[in-house]
Amino acid sequence: SCTPCDYPTVSQAGKTSCAPCAAGKFVNSEDLGRQCEECPTGKFSDGTQEAGQCDTCSTDTYSAQGSTICTGCDTNYFSNAGSGSCEACGKGKFLETVSGVKQCTLCPAGRYNSAADQTGLVETCQVCG
């Protein structure tokens, strides 16, 4: 007879014991028949998370689906928490943080920014003329 695995462990087909999900995966439910699934984009699991859950990548880091770590953004790139990629502000924009969220904002009237990968403050927008 089969004995159900205790949450958050799972049983793989053909195995005789229960085990936690591998790094990069999480338990998809607390119900019987639960399985391990890959952590979604912007989250990770190094295998030490409580109850087989995935943690969210922090600001200025990112991850692909099924990741075991978050990767830091390159210089002049940024991301908000839970991102799957980093981005740079395009020409005519600068990076600012509004209510704790990073975003690209257009340079104010009378100023410009010609760098395509600029992530500075409004001061990086130069005065025209």
Stockholm file with secondary structure:
# STOCKHOLM 1.0

chainA/1-129         SCTPCDYPTVSQAGKTSCAPCAAGKFVNSEDLGRQCEECPTGKFSDGTQEAGQCDTCSTDTYSAQGSTICTGCDTNYFSNAGSGSCEACGKGKFLETVSGVKQCTLCPAGRYNSAADQTGLVETCQVCG
#=GR chainA/1-129 SS CCCCCCTTCBCCTTCSSCBCCCTTEEECCSSTTCCEEECCTTEECCSCSGGGCCEECCTTEECCTTCSSCEECCTTCBCCTTCSSCBCBCTTEEEEEETTEEEEEECCTTEECCCTTBCCCGGGSEECC
#=GC SS_cons         CCCCCCTTCBCCTTCSSCBCCCTTEEECCSSTTCCEEECCTTEECCSCSGGGCCEECCTTEECCTTCSSCEECCTTCBCCTTCSSCBCBCTTEEEEEETTEEEEEECCTTEECCCTTBCCCGGGSEECC
//
